[in-house]
């Protein structure tokens, strides 16, 4: 329902995405335009053109289209210069926000640099993962609070103690169910009938690499320290490796990313001689309140929230570089933290450790990033500079335009609605029946049945897992630009009512669709979308006001365009018409 136009917010988007002018570009190249003291290079222009949101680009990138996008960049440069002139660089809010953004950038980039060489996944790892997916292991466990407790229990078990008896004496699992009845010992002893890929790597290694009937070494999870004993194994039918490879690789990469990131954090703490006191952590964990998701008012919340005694507050919780931090410091940090970001009881002792570690880690990580020279890397330095520019452009728009936007009269609203009725419509929608399966051959077999005369919906119910009725194979109504159904849209909107597609592949599997219902486009009544119309009127007012200011500002700064460099600028996009170039777009599904 919004007007489809490039608003002033696009300039901020541009600034966020931009690389620096002149220095720091991908190559030392020609200047495409000079705006006052700012130079915009050809590589900068090409990079921005490639990465810009499609809605902010001209429909055709001939020379006129290139110039139109260049004007967009020029406007942003003019705004940045005007913001500098008006002193927004010294604005305390701009400075505070820039500091926050810079720290976020250093945090993210330092992690990326530290782990970038640790994410490769070998064929052997994929093969092992897939092989283990064909096993399901039933395991018992004993869970206790500390490593020392776990090692003590393991010593007794290896000396011949009965596992279930040790569960009854030591394991910290609930003994009473939600119904108030006692949970049988055998049930309390069972950890899971575990399928590979469903638990953390350390738990999976302990369960799947330990022989049946043998004991694992202690393993830490958010719930405590576990000793596992696999007791039986069953076979699981897995999809062919060729079908599972991509998914397995993504899962293994994600695991390696988490492990490498955690190792990086721990390496920083090791350099700072971080030492935590387990007994003090146990005291802190014991005082965490029961998990409660109800909202609270920070202004009226009684603090300190955690009920530590004065002697407990003086106990050392951890040390960094020889400086001691107490349970009282932890309590104060907990009080300052918004409720949604506080550690929960359910995360266990390990989760609380990560919260304590990470709460004090941020300044150490940023300091280490500066020591490592992350802020001096050209792309990082350029991004910091650019974020500063973006903030100033945003401040300029806020102070000179956004705060000046008037409220439209009823006549203004009605006139605007009348002039833009083609915009204020509920778009045509389609409802489709789907035959879906991960395997192509299965879907093609279903297609043969449908083309042979079988009812589409009944065939879909038979082929789709868990489908028992027509509603289970039918999509919700969706428009052509519905993001959730984007892989279906081209095929669905190319078909008439009751027509169906050929089998086509999506990111989720193979599909045949049939158009089950077509819901025509209809206009929205003004009373139903008044707030939207008012917002669009104000956006248009803002754009017009900005354009008026830009006319005046451009007179203040010399703008010189090198038309030859502009003509030579490379266009790497395939979603915009480029005269003289044949762009090929593939669409899913065939015609029927």
C-alpha positions in Angstrom: 0.0 0.0 0.0 3.0 2.3 0.2 4.0 4.5 -2.7 6.7 2.8 -4.7 9.3 5.6 -4.8 12.9 6.3 -3.6 12.5 8.3 -0.5 15.0 10.3 1.5 15.6 7.1 3.6 17.3 5.7 0.5 20.1 8.2 1.0 20.7 6.8 4.4 20.6 3.3 3.0 23.2 4.4 0.4 25.4 5.9 3.1 25.2 2.7 5.2 26.3 0.6 2.2 28.9 2.9 0.8 32.6 2.3 0.5 34.9 5.4 0.9 35.6 7.8 -1.9 39.1 7.9 -3.5 41.3 6.0 -1.1 40.1 2.6 0.1 38.2 1.7 -3.0 38.8 -1.6 -4.8 41.3 0.1 -7.2 43.0 3.4 -7.7 40.8 4.6 -10.5 39.2 7.6 -12.2 37.0 10.1 -10.5 33.5 9.9 -11.8 32.2 13.0 -10.0 33.6 15.7 -7.7 31.2 17.2 -5.2 32.9 20.0 -3.3 35.8 18.4 -1.5 34.5 14.9 -2.0 35.6 12.6 -4.9 33.6 9.7 -6.0 35.5 7.1 -8.0 34.4 4.7 -10.7 34.9 1.6 -8.5 32.9 3.2 -5.7 30.1 3.9 -8.2 30.2 0.4 -9.6 30.2 -1.2 -6.1 27.2 0.9 -5.0 25.3 0.2 -8.1 25.9 -3.5 -7.6 24.8 -3.5 -4.0 22.0 -1.0 -4.0 18.4 -2.1 -3.2 16.6 -2.8 -6.5 13.7 -0.5 -5.6 16.1 2.5 -5.5 17.4 1.9 -9.0 16.2 3.2 -12.4 14.3 0.6 -14.4 16.8 0.9 -17.3 20.6 1.5 -16.9 21.4 3.3 -20.2 23.5 6.4 -19.9 20.5 8.4 -18.6 19.8 5.7 -16.0 23.4 5.7 -14.9 23.2 9.5 -14.5 20.0 9.1 -12.5 21.8 6.8 -10.1 24.8 9.2 -10.0 22.4 12.0 -9.1 21.3 9.8 -6.1 25.0 9.6 -5.0 25.5 13.3 -5.6 22.6 14.2 -3.4 24.0 12.1 -0.6 27.4 13.7 -1.0 25.8 17.2 -0.9 23.9 16.2 2.3 27.1 14.9 3.9 29.0 18.2 3.1 26.1 20.3 4.5 26.0 18.1 7.6 29.7 18.7 8.1 29.2 22.5 7.6 26.4 22.5 10.2 28.6 20.8 12.8 26.8 17.5 13.1 30.2 15.8 13.4 30.4 17.3 16.9 26.8 16.4 17.9 27.0 14.4 21.1 24.3 12.0 20.0 26.1 11.4 16.7 29.4 10.8 18.5 27.8 8.4 21.0 26.1 6.4 18.3 29.2 6.3 16.2 31.2 4.9 19.2 28.6 2.2 19.6 28.6 1.4 15.8 32.4 1.4 15.7 32.6 -1.0 18.7 30.0 -3.3 17.1 32.0 -3.3 13.9 35.3 -4.1 15.7 33.7 -6.9 17.6 32.2 -8.5 14.5 35.3 -8.0 12.3 37.8 -9.2 14.9 35.8 -12.5 15.2 35.6 -12.8 11.4 39.4 -12.5 11.1 40.1 -14.8 14.0 37.9 -17.7 12.7 38.0 -17.3 8.9 40.6 -20.1 8.4 38.8 -22.5 10.8 35.5 -23.0 9.0 36.4 -25.4 6.2 34.6 -28.8 6.2 36.3 -31.9 4.8 34.7 -34.7 2.8 35.7 -37.0 5.7 33.8 -34.9 8.2 30.7 -34.9 6.0 31.0 -38.7 5.5 31.3 -39.3 9.2 28.3 -37.1 10.0 26.2 -38.9 7.4 27.3 -42.3 8.7 26.4 -41.4 12.2 23.0 -40.1 11.0 22.2 -43.8 10.4 22.5 -44.6 14.1 20.3 -43.9 17.0 21.8 -44.4 20.5 19.8 -44.8 23.7 21.9 -43.5 26.5 21.7 -43.1 30.3 23.3 -40.3 32.1 24.2 -38.9 35.5 24.3 -35.1 35.8 25.9 -33.2 38.7 26.8 -29.6 39.4 30.6 -29.5 39.0 33.5 -31.3 37.2 34.9 -32.4 40.6 31.5 -34.0 41.4 31.5 -35.7 38.0 35.0 -37.1 38.4 34.1 -38.4 41.8 31.0 -40.2 40.5 33.0 -41.6 37.5 35.7 -42.9 39.9 33.0 -44.9 41.8 31.4 -46.2 38.7 34.7 -47.5 37.3 35.3 -49.1 40.7 32.1 -51.1 40.1 29.2 -49.0 41.5 25.8 -49.6 39.9 24.9 -46.9 37.4 21.2 -46.7 38.3 22.0 -46.6 42.0 24.4 -43.7 41.4 21.7 -41.9 39.4 19.4 -42.3 42.4 22.0 -40.8 44.8 23.7 -38.2 42.7 21.9 -37.2 39.5 20.4 -33.7 39.6 17.3 -34.4 37.6 13.7 -33.8 38.7 12.3 -36.5 40.9 8.7 -35.3 40.7 6.7 -34.8 37.5 4.4 -31.8 36.7 1.5 -34.0 37.8 3.0 -34.3 41.3 3.8 -38.0 41.0 7.3 -39.5 41.5 9.3 -40.1 38.4 10.5 -43.7 38.2 14.3 -44.2 38.6 14.6 -45.8 35.2 13.0 -42.8 33.6 15.3 -40.4 35.5 18.3 -42.3 34.3 17.5 -42.0 30.6 19.2 -39.1 28.8 17.7 -39.6 25.3 17.2 -41.9 22.3 19.6 -39.7 20.5 19.8 -39.1 16.7 23.0 -37.6 15.4 22.9 -33.9 14.7 20.3 -33.2 17.4 22.7 -32.4 20.3 25.8 -30.4 20.9 29.1 -31.8 19.3 30.5 -32.6 22.8 27.4 -34.6 23.8 27.3 -36.4 20.5 30.9 -37.3 20.7 30.4 -38.7 24.2 27.3 -40.7 23.3 28.3 -41.9 19.8 32.0 -42.5 20.3 31.6 -44.4 23.6 31.0 -48.2 23.2 27.7 -49.7 24.3 27.8 -50.3 28.1 30.9 -48.2 28.6 31.3 -44.8 30.4 32.1 -41.5 28.8 34.4 -38.9 30.3 32.6 -36.0 32.0 30.9 -33.6 29.6 29.7 -30.1 30.4 26.3 -28.7 29.2 24.2 -25.8 30.4 22.5 -28.2 32.8 25.7 -29.4 34.6 28.3 -32.1 34.1 27.2 -35.4 32.6 28.5 -38.9 32.5 26.9 -40.9 29.7 26.5 -44.6 29.2 25.1 -45.8 25.9 22.9 -48.9 26.4 21.6 -49.8 23.0 21.7 -48.8 19.3 19.2 -48.9 16.4 19.6 -48.2 12.7 18.1 -45.1 11.1 17.3 -44.9 7.4 19.0 -41.8 6.0 18.6 -39.9 2.8 21.4 -40.5 0.2 24.5 -38.6 0.9 24.2 -36.6 -2.3 20.8 -35.2 -1.1 22.1 -34.5 2.4 25.6 -33.1 1.6 24.7 -29.4 1.5 22.6 -29.5 4.7 25.3 -31.4 6.5 28.0 -29.0 5.3 26.0 -26.0 6.5 25.4 -27.6 9.9 29.1 -28.5 10.3 30.1 -25.0 9.3 27.8 -23.5 11.9 29.2 -25.7 14.5 32.8 -24.8 13.6 31.8 -21.1 13.6 30.5 -21.4 17.2 33.4 -23.4 18.4 36.0 -21.1 16.8 34.3 -18.0 18.1 34.2 -19.4 21.6 37.9 -20.3 21.3 38.7 -16.8 20.3 36.9 -15.4 23.3 38.7 -17.7 25.6 42.0 -16.8 24.0 41.4 -13.1 24.9 40.6 -14.1 28.5 43.7 -16.3 28.7 45.9 -13.3 27.7 44.2 -11.3 30.5 44.7 -14.1 33.0 41.0 -14.6 33.5 40.2 -16.9 36.4 36.8 -17.8 37.7 35.9 -19.3 41.0 33.5 -22.3 40.6 32.2 -22.1 44.2 31.3 -18.5 43.8 29.6 -19.2 40.5 27.5 -21.9 42.3 26.4 -19.3 44.8 25.5 -16.8 42.0 23.6 -19.4 40.1 21.7 -20.5 43.2 20.4 -17.0 43.7 19.0 -16.6 40.1 15.2 -16.1 40.3 12.8 -18.6 38.7 12.4 -18.0 35.0 9.6 -15.5 34.4 8.8 -14.0 31.0 6.3 -11.5 32.4 7.2 -7.8 31.6 8.5 -5.5 34.3 8.9 -1.8 34.7 12.6 -1.0 35.2 11.7 2.2 37.0 9.8 0.4 39.7 11.9 -2.8 40.0 13.3 -3.2 43.4 17.1 -3.5 43.4 19.3 -5.3 44.2 17.3 -8.0 42.5 19.4 -10.9 43.7 19.2 -11.7 47.4 22.9 -11.9 48.4 24.0 -11.4 51.9 26.7 -8.7 52.5 29.4 -11.4 53.1 28.4 -13.1 49.9 28.7 -9.8 48.0 32.3 -9.6 49.1 33.3 -13.1 47.7 35.6 -13.0 44.6 33.8 -14.3 41.5 36.6 -13.9 39.0 39.9 -12.1 38.2 41.1 -10.2 35.1 44.7 -9.0 35.0 44.9 -9.5 38.8 41.9 -7.3 39.4 39.2 -9.0 41.5 35.5 -8.8 40.7 33.1 -9.9 43.4 29.6 -11.4 43.5 28.5 -7.8 44.4 29.9 -6.7 41.0 28.0 -9.5 39.3 24.8 -8.4 41.2 25.2 -4.8 40.1 25.7 -5.9 36.5 22.6 -8.0 36.7 20.6 -5.0 38.0 21.9 -2.8 35.1 21.0 -5.4 32.4 17.5 -5.3 30.8 15.4 -8.2 31.9 15.3 -9.8 28.5 19.1 -9.9 28.4 19.7 -11.4 31.9 20.8 -15.0 32.4 17.9 -17.4 32.9 17.9 -20.3 35.4 17.3 -22.8 32.6 20.7 -22.0 30.9 22.4 -23.7 33.8 25.9 -23.1 35.3 27.6 -23.1 31.9 25.1 -20.6 30.5 25.7 -18.3 33.5 29.5 -18.6 33.0 29.1 -17.5 29.4 26.9 -14.5 30.5 29.5 -13.4 33.1 32.4 -13.9 30.7 30.7 -12.0 27.8 29.4 -9.2 30.0 33.0 -8.3 30.9 34.5 -9.5 27.6 33.3 -6.7 25.3 35.7 -4.0 26.3 38.5 -6.5 26.4 37.6 -7.7 22.9 37.5 -4.2 21.5 40.9 -3.4 23.2 42.4 -6.6 21.7 41.0 -5.7 18.3 42.8 -2.3 18.4 46.0 -4.0 19.6 45.7 -6.4 16.6 45.2 -3.4 14.3 41.7 -4.4 13.2 40.6 -0.7 13.2 43.5 0.1 10.8 42.4 -2.4 8.1 41.3 -0.3 5.1 37.8 -1.8 4.8 37.2 -1.4 8.5 38.5 2.2 8.7 36.5 3.0 5.6 33.3 1.5 7.1 33.9 3.5 10.3 34.2 6.7 8.3 31.2 5.9 6.3 29.0 5.2 9.3 30.0 8.6 10.6 28.8 10.1 7.3 25.6 8.1 7.5 24.9 9.4 11.0 25.4 13.0 9.9 23.1 12.5 6.9 20.5 11.0 9.2 20.9 13.9 11.6 20.5 16.4 8.8 17.3 14.8 7.7 16.0 14.7 11.3 16.6 18.3 12.2 15.9 20.0 8.8 13.1 17.8 7.4 11.5 15.2 9.7 10.9 17.6 12.6 9.3 20.1 10.2 6.7 17.7 8.6 3.2 19.1 9.0 -0.1 17.2 9.6 -2.2 17.1 6.5 -5.7 18.4 6.4 -8.7 16.2 5.5 -8.7 17.8 2.1 -5.0 16.9 1.7 -5.6 13.3 2.6 -8.6 12.9 0.3 -6.8 14.5 -2.6 -3.7 12.4 -2.1 -5.8 9.2 -1.9 -7.7 10.1 -5.1 -4.5 10.9 -7.0 -2.9 7.6 -6.0 -5.8 5.1 -6.0 -3.8 2.7 -8.3 -1.3 2.4 -5.4 -3.9 1.7 -2.7 -5.1 -1.7 -3.8 -5.0 -5.2 -2.4 -3.0 -7.1 -5.0 -4.3 -10.1 -6.8 -3.6 -13.3 -4.9 -3.4 -17.0 -5.7 -4.1 -20.1 -3.6 -2.4 -23.2 -4.8 -2.4 -26.9 -4.1 1.1 -28.4 -3.8 2.6 -31.8 -4.4 5.9 -31.7 -2.5 8.7 -34.1 -1.9 12.5 -33.8 -1.3 13.2 -36.3 -4.1 12.7 -35.4 -7.8 11.8 -38.9 -8.9 8.9 -39.1 -6.4 7.4 -35.8 -7.6 7.8 -36.8 -11.3 5.9 -40.0 -10.5 3.1 -37.9 -9.1 3.2 -35.7 -12.1 2.7 -38.7 -14.4 -0.4 -39.6 -12.3 -1.8 -36.1 -12.6 -1.2 -35.9 -16.3 -2.9 -39.2 -16.6 -6.1 -37.9 -15.2 -5.7 -38.3 -11.4 -7.3 -35.6 -9.2 -4.5 -33.2 -8.2 -5.6 -32.6 -4.6 -6.1 -36.3 -3.9 -2.7 -37.1 -5.4 -1.1 -34.3 -3.3 -2.6 -35.8 -0.1 -1.2 -39.2 -1.0 2.3 -37.9 -1.8 2.8 -35.2 0.8 4.0 -36.5 4.2 1.5 -35.9 7.1 -1.3 -34.7 4.7 -4.7 -36.1 5.6 -7.0 -33.6 3.9 -7.3 -30.9 1.2 -6.3 -28.1 3.7 -2.9 -29.8 4.3 -1.8 -29.4 0.7 -3.1 -25.9 0.1 -1.2 -22.7 0.5 -2.4 -19.5 2.1 -3.4 -16.8 -0.4 -0.3 -15.0 -1.6 0.5 -12.1 -3.9 3.2 -12.1 -6.5 5.7 -10.2 -4.3 5.0 -12.2 -1.2 8.5 -13.0 0.2 7.4 -16.3 1.9 6.1 -17.7 -1.5 8.6 -16.1 -3.8 9.8 -19.5 -5.2 6.2 -20.3 -6.2 5.1 -16.9 -7.5 6.4 -17.0 -11.1 4.8 -20.3 -11.8 1.6 -19.6 -9.9 0.9 -16.3 -11.6 1.7 -17.7 -15.1 -1.2 -20.2 -14.8 -4.9 -20.0 -15.2 -7.4 -21.4 -12.6 -6.9 -25.2 -12.1 -3.8 -25.3 -14.3 -0.8 -27.0 -12.9 3.0 -26.7 -13.4 5.6 -29.1 -14.4 7.8 -30.3 -11.5 10.4 -27.7 -10.4 13.0 -27.5 -7.7 12.9 -25.1 -4.8 15.2 -24.6 -1.8 13.0 -27.0 0.2 12.5 -29.7 -2.4 10.6 -30.6 -5.6 7.1 -29.2 -6.2 4.2 -29.3 -8.6 1.6 -26.6 -8.0 -2.0 -26.2 -9.2 -3.8 -22.8 -9.1 -6.8 -23.6 -6.8 -8.2 -20.1 -6.4 -7.6 -16.6 -8.0 -8.5 -13.6 -5.8 -8.8 -10.5 -7.9 -7.2 -7.2 -7.1 -9.5 -4.8 -5.1 -9.1 -1.2 -3.9 -8.8 -0.3 -0.3 -11.3 2.1 1.2 -9.7 5.3 2.5 -11.2 4.8 6.0 -9.3 1.4 6.2 -5.9 2.9 5.3 -6.0 6.5 6.5 -2.8 6.1 8.6 -1.0 4.8 5.5 -2.2 7.6 3.3 -1.2 10.2 5.9 2.3 8.7 6.2 2.7 8.6 2.4 1.6 12.3 2.2 4.2 13.2 4.8 6.9 11.1 3.0 6.1 13.0 -0.2 6.2 16.3 1.6 9.6 15.3 3.0 10.9 14.4 -0.4 9.7 17.6 -2.0 11.2 19.6 0.9 14.5 17.8 0.5 14.6 18.4 -3.2 14.0 22.2 -2.6 16.9 22.2 -0.1 19.1 20.2 -2.4 18.6 22.8 -5.2 20.0 25.5 -2.9 22.7 23.3 -1.4 24.0 22.3 -4.9 24.6 25.9 -5.7 27.0 26.1 -2.7 29.2 23.1 -3.8 30.8 22.7 -7.2 29.6 19.5 -8.9 31.7 18.2 -11.8 30.8 15.0 -13.6 33.2 13.1 -15.9 30.8 11.8 -18.5 33.4 9.5 -20.2 34.1 7.7 -16.9 30.3 7.5 -16.2 29.8 5.9 -19.6 32.6 3.4 -19.0 31.2 2.4 -15.6 30.6 -1.4 -15.5 27.1 -2.7 -14.6 27.3 -6.1 -12.9 23.6 -6.5 -12.1 21.2 -8.8 -14.0 17.9 -7.5 -12.5 18.0 -4.2 -14.4 17.6 -3.6 -18.1 20.9 -2.7 -19.7 20.7 -1.7 -23.4 22.8 -3.9 -25.6 23.1 -6.7 -23.1 20.8 -9.8 -23.0 20.0 -10.7 -19.4 18.5 -14.2 -19.0 16.2 -14.8 -16.1 15.0 -18.3 -15.3 11.6 -19.0 -13.8 10.6 -22.2 -11.9 8.1 -24.5 -13.4 6.8 -25.1 -16.8 3.6 -24.3 -18.5 0.6 -26.5 -18.8 
